[in-house]
Structure formats: structure tokens, C-alpha cells
């Protein structure tokens, strides 16, 4: 698991997978929101050939990084809904 550490040794952010609705990847740098609060950013994205859905890697605050957490990406084309998924 990768993450940035706080000064007290707790992991502040985790690298997670996010599966998005729609048929296009979410652009890198898009802000992610959960429970009306900013929780992270998309680092990269692609279309999964196996799933036929957009997948992204994102750094999220640890409290929002559990599998199944709903998130919304703030993109230039409008909001995109997604759900955190385990990394392969």
C-alpha cells in the first residue's frame, strides 16, 4: 500500500481504484468528492477491456478509501459518479 504519512505516523492518503459510470475515462487531476467534502484526486484513468468501464487510480483520504465508497469526480464535462474498488 502506498500513501503519504502524517507527522504522527498515520497514513493520510491511500492509492485506490475507482470504477466510474459512463464510457470515457475521468481526466487526471479531477477532484474527488465524498459526502460533499473533497477527499482526493484522480491520478490516471483508462477503459478496462475486461470490464468495459472506465477505471482510475486515485489518492483518497484514508477515511474515504474503503472499498465500495461512492465518490463523485468534478470534471470539466460535469460530475461523474464512481465507486472505490480494490486494486488488482
N, CA and C atoms as an extended XYZ file, in Angstrom:
264
Properties=species:S:1:pos:R:3:atomname:S:1:resname:S:1:resid:I:1 pbc="F F F"
N         0.845       -1.161        0.000 N   UNK     1
C         0.000        0.000        0.000 CA  UNK     1
C         0.899        1.236        0.000 C   UNK     1
N         0.554        2.166       -0.862 N   UNK     2
C         1.290        3.424       -0.889 CA  UNK     2
C         0.464        4.491       -0.198 C   UNK     2
N         1.123        5.448        0.341 N   UNK     3
C         0.406        6.539        0.976 CA  UNK     3
C         1.367        7.543        1.560 C   UNK     3
N         0.841        8.712        1.846 N   UNK     4
C         1.649        9.746        2.481 CA  UNK     4
C         1.406        9.669        3.975 C   UNK     4
N         2.439        9.894        4.744 N   UNK     5
C         2.313        9.802        6.198 CA  UNK     5
C         2.144       11.172        6.829 C   UNK     5
N         1.335       11.203        7.851 N   UNK     6
C         1.227       12.394        8.683 CA  UNK     6
C         2.390       12.371        9.656 C   UNK     6
N         2.578       13.453       10.369 N   UNK     7
C         3.696       13.530       11.298 CA  UNK     7
C         3.587       12.504       12.430 C   UNK     7
N         2.419       12.008       12.717 N   UNK     8
C         2.242       11.047       13.813 CA  UNK     8
C         2.308        9.596       13.344 C   UNK     8
N         2.658        9.377       12.074 N   UNK     9
C         2.818        8.022       11.587 CA  UNK     9
C         1.580        7.398       10.971 C   UNK     9
N         0.428        8.060       11.020 N   UNK    10
C        -0.775        7.514       10.404 CA  UNK    10
C        -0.762        7.830        8.908 C   UNK    10
N        -1.294        6.929        8.122 N   UNK    11
C        -1.342        7.165        6.680 CA  UNK    11
C        -2.484        8.122        6.376 C   UNK    11
N        -2.165        9.232        5.709 N   UNK    12
C        -3.151       10.261        5.419 CA  UNK    12
C        -3.941        9.957        4.152 C   UNK    12
N        -3.287        9.325        3.155 N   UNK    13
C        -3.944        9.035        1.884 CA  UNK    13
C        -3.572        7.636        1.423 C   UNK    13
N        -4.485        7.055        0.637 N   UNK    14
C        -4.236        5.722        0.085 CA  UNK    14
C        -4.480        5.740       -1.411 C   UNK    14
N        -3.719        4.936       -2.138 N   UNK    15
C        -3.924        4.755       -3.564 CA  UNK    15
C        -5.011        3.693       -3.741 C   UNK    15
N        -6.086        4.062       -4.442 N   UNK    16
C        -7.222        3.153       -4.628 CA  UNK    16
C        -7.639        3.141       -6.093 C   UNK    16
N        -8.411        2.144       -6.461 N   UNK    17
C        -9.047        2.104       -7.761 CA  UNK    17
C       -10.442        2.695       -7.654 C   UNK    17
N       -10.889        3.341       -8.729 N   UNK    18
C       -12.250        3.883       -8.770 CA  UNK    18
C       -12.865        3.490      -10.110 C   UNK    18
N       -14.018        2.853      -10.054 N   UNK    19
C       -14.765        2.493      -11.270 CA  UNK    19
C       -15.850        3.544      -11.462 C   UNK    19
N       -15.849        4.166      -12.635 N   UNK    20
C       -16.791        5.250      -12.921 CA  UNK    20
C       -17.893        4.808      -13.870 C   UNK    20
N       -19.030        5.495      -13.784 N   UNK    21
C       -20.120        5.305      -14.736 CA  UNK    21
C       -19.738        5.999      -16.038 C   UNK    21
N       -20.389        5.632      -17.121 N   UNK    22
C       -20.138        6.270      -18.402 CA  UNK    22
C       -19.216        5.435      -19.262 C   UNK    22
N       -18.739        6.038      -20.355 N   UNK    23
C       -17.911        5.281      -21.290 CA  UNK    23
C       -16.596        5.974      -21.631 C   UNK    23
N       -16.214        6.979      -20.847 N   UNK    24
C       -14.944        7.679      -21.069 CA  UNK    24
C       -14.178        7.773      -19.753 C   UNK    24
N       -12.836        7.707      -19.819 N   UNK    25
C       -12.046        7.841      -18.593 CA  UNK    25
C       -12.185        9.232      -17.981 C   UNK    25
N       -12.049        9.300      -16.684 N   UNK    26
C       -12.044       10.585      -15.975 CA  UNK    26
C       -10.643       11.182      -16.096 C   UNK    26
N       -10.532       12.464      -16.450 N   UNK    27
C        -9.213       13.067      -16.653 CA  UNK    27
C        -8.365       13.114      -15.375 C   UNK    27
N        -7.053       12.895      -15.516 N   UNK    28
C        -6.158       13.035      -14.363 CA  UNK    28
C        -6.246       14.448      -13.791 C   UNK    28
N        -6.155       14.539      -12.472 N   UNK    29
C        -6.237       15.829      -11.805 CA  UNK    29
C        -7.640       16.189      -11.348 C   UNK    29
N        -8.648       15.420      -11.796 N   UNK    30
C       -10.028       15.703      -11.378 CA  UNK    30
C       -10.161       15.518       -9.872 C   UNK    30
N       -10.834       16.460       -9.222 N   UNK    31
C       -11.070       16.365       -7.781 CA  UNK    31
C       -12.151       15.332       -7.508 C   UNK    31
N       -11.993       14.600       -6.409 N   UNK    32
C       -12.983       13.624       -5.984 CA  UNK    32
C       -13.656       14.098       -4.708 C   UNK    32
N       -14.969       13.916       -4.667 N   UNK    33
C       -15.788       14.389       -3.556 CA  UNK    33
C       -16.575       13.216       -2.988 C   UNK    33
N       -16.650       13.127       -1.661 N   UNK    34
C       -17.476       12.134       -0.968 CA  UNK    34
C       -18.152       12.842        0.200 C   UNK    34
N       -19.420       12.617        0.363 N   UNK    35
C       -20.188       13.266        1.440 CA  UNK    35
C       -20.019       14.786        1.411 C   UNK    35
N       -20.043       15.360        0.208 N   UNK    36
C       -19.946       16.814       -0.002 CA  UNK    36
C       -18.633       17.428        0.467 C   UNK    36
N       -17.574       16.600        0.588 N   UNK    37
C       -16.262       17.099        1.001 CA  UNK    37
C       -15.204       16.600        0.026 C   UNK    37
N       -14.199       17.427       -0.297 N   UNK    38
C       -13.116       16.951       -1.156 CA  UNK    38
C       -12.304       15.878       -0.427 C   UNK    38
N       -12.052       14.765       -1.129 N   UNK    39
C       -11.340       13.652       -0.494 CA  UNK    39
C       -10.122       13.186       -1.276 C   UNK    39
N        -9.903       13.698       -2.486 N   UNK    40
C        -8.738       13.258       -3.233 CA  UNK    40
C        -8.749       13.709       -4.676 C   UNK    40
N        -7.824       13.100       -5.465 N   UNK    41
C        -7.667       13.424       -6.887 CA  UNK    41
C        -7.402       12.168       -7.698 C   UNK    41
N        -7.872       12.206       -8.947 N   UNK    42
C        -7.586       11.144       -9.906 CA  UNK    42
C        -6.151       11.316      -10.389 C   UNK    42
N        -5.389       10.223      -10.426 N   UNK    43
C        -4.008       10.267      -10.899 CA  UNK    43
C        -3.900        9.805      -12.349 C   UNK    43
N        -4.683        8.795      -12.737 N   UNK    44
C        -4.674        8.297      -14.117 CA  UNK    44
C        -5.977        7.543      -14.356 C   UNK    44
N        -6.285        7.308      -15.630 N   UNK    45
C        -7.509        6.592      -15.951 CA  UNK    45
C        -7.441        5.941      -17.316 C   UNK    45
N        -8.288        4.918      -17.506 N   UNK    46
C        -8.353        4.209      -18.784 CA  UNK    46
C        -9.688        3.465      -18.840 C   UNK    46
N        -9.950        2.857      -19.997 N   UNK    47
C       -11.098        1.967      -20.129 CA  UNK    47
C       -10.585        0.546      -19.914 C   UNK    47
N       -11.206       -0.187      -19.018 N   UNK    48
C       -10.819       -1.569      -18.764 CA  UNK    48
C       -11.405       -2.461      -19.856 C   UNK    48
N       -10.557       -3.158      -20.621 N   UNK    49
C       -11.090       -4.065      -21.635 CA  UNK    49
C       -11.906       -5.205      -21.019 C   UNK    49
N       -11.498       -5.667      -19.852 N   UNK    50
C       -12.200       -6.778      -19.202 CA  UNK    50
C       -13.576       -6.362      -18.674 C   UNK    50
N       -13.666       -5.145      -18.133 N   UNK    51
C       -14.926       -4.680      -17.543 CA  UNK    51
C       -15.748       -3.830      -18.497 C   UNK    51
N       -15.083       -3.259      -19.506 N   UNK    52
C       -15.780       -2.355      -20.421 CA  UNK    52
C       -16.244       -1.097      -19.725 C   UNK    52
N       -15.511       -0.671      -18.707 N   UNK    53
C       -15.886        0.508      -17.918 CA  UNK    53
C       -14.644        1.340      -17.623 C   UNK    53
N       -14.834        2.645      -17.380 N   UNK    54
C       -13.698        3.486      -17.012 CA  UNK    54
C       -13.195        3.162      -15.603 C   UNK    54
N       -11.880        3.009      -15.488 N   UNK    55
C       -11.235        2.795      -14.197 CA  UNK    55
C       -10.169        3.865      -14.011 C   UNK    55
N        -9.967        4.269      -12.770 N   UNK    56
C        -8.942        5.266      -12.459 CA  UNK    56
C        -8.173        4.849      -11.221 C   UNK    56
N        -6.944        5.341      -11.124 N   UNK    57
C        -6.182        5.288       -9.893 CA  UNK    57
C        -6.314        6.657       -9.251 C   UNK    57
N        -6.521        6.680       -7.948 N   UNK    58
C        -6.703        7.951       -7.255 CA  UNK    58
C        -6.120        7.868       -5.859 C   UNK    58
N        -5.628        8.996       -5.363 N   UNK    59
C        -5.252        9.112       -3.964 CA  UNK    59
C        -6.436        9.703       -3.224 C   UNK    59
N        -6.901        8.969       -2.200 N   UNK    60
C        -8.024        9.429       -1.376 CA  UNK    60
C        -7.597        9.491        0.079 C   UNK    60
N        -8.248       10.368        0.822 N   UNK    61
C        -8.045       10.375        2.271 CA  UNK    61
C        -8.420        9.007        2.800 C   UNK    61
N        -7.670        8.521        3.763 N   UNK    62
C        -7.836        7.167        4.276 CA  UNK    62
C        -9.268        6.882        4.707 C   UNK    62
N        -9.929        7.833        5.328 N   UNK    63
C       -11.298        7.625        5.805 CA  UNK    63
C       -12.278        7.367        4.661 C   UNK    63
N       -11.940        7.780        3.441 N   UNK    64
C       -12.826        7.603        2.285 CA  UNK    64
C       -12.345        6.513        1.335 C   UNK    64
N       -11.314        5.775        1.702 N   UNK    65
C       -10.672        4.838        0.777 CA  UNK    65
C       -11.146        3.401        0.899 C   UNK    65
N       -12.153        3.127        1.695 N   UNK    66
C       -12.646        1.760        1.825 CA  UNK    66
C       -13.362        1.336        0.549 C   UNK    66
N       -13.237        0.072        0.192 N   UNK    67
C       -13.903       -0.464       -0.988 CA  UNK    67
C       -15.412       -0.240       -0.905 C   UNK    67
N       -15.989        0.247       -2.001 N   UNK    68
C       -17.429        0.485       -2.062 CA  UNK    68
C       -17.857        1.896       -1.719 C   UNK    68
N       -16.913        2.767       -1.389 N   UNK    69
C       -17.249        4.150       -1.054 CA  UNK    69
C       -17.666        4.897       -2.321 C   UNK    69
N       -18.855        5.504       -2.336 N   UNK    70
C       -19.252        6.284       -3.510 CA  UNK    70
C       -18.514        7.624       -3.530 C   UNK    70
N       -18.048        8.007       -4.710 N   UNK    71
C       -17.369        9.291       -4.905 CA  UNK    71
C       -17.921        9.948       -6.168 C   UNK    71
N       -17.688       11.235       -6.283 N   UNK    72
C       -18.066       11.994       -7.476 CA  UNK    72
C       -16.840       12.736       -7.963 C   UNK    72
N       -16.533       12.594       -9.255 N   UNK    73
C       -15.415       13.321       -9.853 CA  UNK    73
C       -15.942       14.631      -10.418 C   UNK    73
N       -15.265       15.716      -10.098 N   UNK    74
C       -15.611       17.044      -10.603 CA  UNK    74
C       -14.807       17.260      -11.885 C   UNK    74
N       -15.428       17.040      -13.044 N   UNK    75
C       -14.739       17.159      -14.328 CA  UNK    75
C       -15.257       18.364      -15.102 C   UNK    75
N       -14.545       18.734      -16.157 N   UNK    76
C       -14.982       19.861      -16.993 CA  UNK    76
C       -16.278       19.539      -17.728 C   UNK    76
N       -16.595       18.248      -17.888 N   UNK    77
C       -17.842       17.830      -18.540 CA  UNK    77
C       -18.974       17.617      -17.538 C   UNK    77
N       -18.744       17.952      -16.290 N   UNK    78
C       -19.756       17.774      -15.254 CA  UNK    78
C       -19.386       16.648      -14.310 C   UNK    78
N       -20.222       16.423      -13.299 N   UNK    79
C       -19.914       15.402      -12.288 CA  UNK    79
C       -20.025       13.992      -12.860 C   UNK    79
N       -19.140       13.103      -12.386 N   UNK    80
C       -19.159       11.688      -12.770 CA  UNK    80
C       -19.154       10.850      -11.504 C   UNK    80
N       -20.130        9.956      -11.380 N   UNK    81
C       -20.234        9.082      -10.212 CA  UNK    81
C       -19.321        7.873      -10.352 C   UNK    81
N       -18.767        7.461       -9.212 N   UNK    82
C       -17.902        6.293       -9.196 CA  UNK    82
C       -17.937        5.610       -7.848 C   UNK    82
N       -17.288        4.461       -7.777 N   UNK    83
C       -17.205        3.678       -6.548 CA  UNK    83
C       -15.785        3.155       -6.402 C   UNK    83
N       -15.245        3.238       -5.188 N   UNK    84
C       -13.902        2.720       -4.962 CA  UNK    84
C       -13.893        1.200       -5.115 C   UNK    84
N       -12.808        0.692       -5.674 N   UNK    85
C       -12.657       -0.740       -5.923 CA  UNK    85
C       -11.273       -1.187       -5.462 C   UNK    85
N       -11.105       -2.470       -5.169 N   UNK    86
C        -9.788       -2.947       -4.773 CA  UNK    86
C        -8.822       -2.909       -5.954 C   UNK    86
N        -7.557       -2.686       -5.679 N   UNK    87
C        -6.537       -2.740       -6.710 CA  UNK    87
C        -6.246       -4.204       -7.043 C   UNK    87
N        -5.856       -4.485       -8.288 N   UNK    88
C        -5.558       -5.880       -8.643 CA  UNK    88
C        -4.321       -6.393       -7.932 C   UNK    88
